[in-house]
């Protein structure tokens, strides 16, 4: 009888609890956005190939075990991989460590390791064919979604804090976040415009600074000014209060940071489902 496979989300959750970490802390250790990590634990998304080795190492398991737990390898593919490791006279962890020393991404490293083992007689031609077939299928199945057409980008600029600032901020979002999902784009325009407008109307600041970062998984926007008044979300009314209320409702994460020059209000919007 095959051993029970503990889902990757469960393993991540249990490991995080063992280390006494929050999701945000675990995300930092794995160098990913907290939103992405949370989705992994929920098993609502799978990690990208560039995170696989870090996850396996963090969990203390082999790459084969990690990919099997994430339902990325079939049972037979996992058996073939384990058989090849045994034939090479290595432990699964030794195989992973030697493979990780090769240049390139995960797939290039594994193909280089297979070639080395063939050359030294560690594995048979049949075993090599099985491993390469699994890698080909895995690479194809995890290829980037062609519907994701945005590219990483950054923008930062300080504007005069006047009634022109909101439109300049919207223009910056438009040019920096080209290609992100339509709904996220419109939310980003709305929230950025509201925060910059708040700076213009209420902060008494001479300037407002806009920071934008787009990566593979999220859009982060920071709006800074010289304001020192307490900032908190409240129930909107005829006098206002919509800015932070909208941020709290729409953003994946948001917060306020006090700085020597004033304050920064930031929000993040997830770009993946």
Buried (B, 14 or more C-beta within 10 A) or exposed (E): EEEEBEEBBEBBBEBBEEEEBEBEBBBBEBEBBBBBBBBBBEBEBBBBBEBBBBBBBBBEBBBBBBBBBBEBBBEEBBBBBBBBBBBBEBEBBEBBEBBBEBEEEBBBBBBBBBEBBBEEEBBBEEBBEBBBEBBEBBBEEBEEEEEEEBEEBEBEEEBEBEEEBBEBBBEBBEEBBEBBBEEBBEBBBBBBBBBBBBBBEBBBBEBBBBBBBBBBBBBBBBBBBBBEEEBEBEEEEEEBBBBBBBBEEBBBBBEBEEEEBBBBBBBBBBBBE
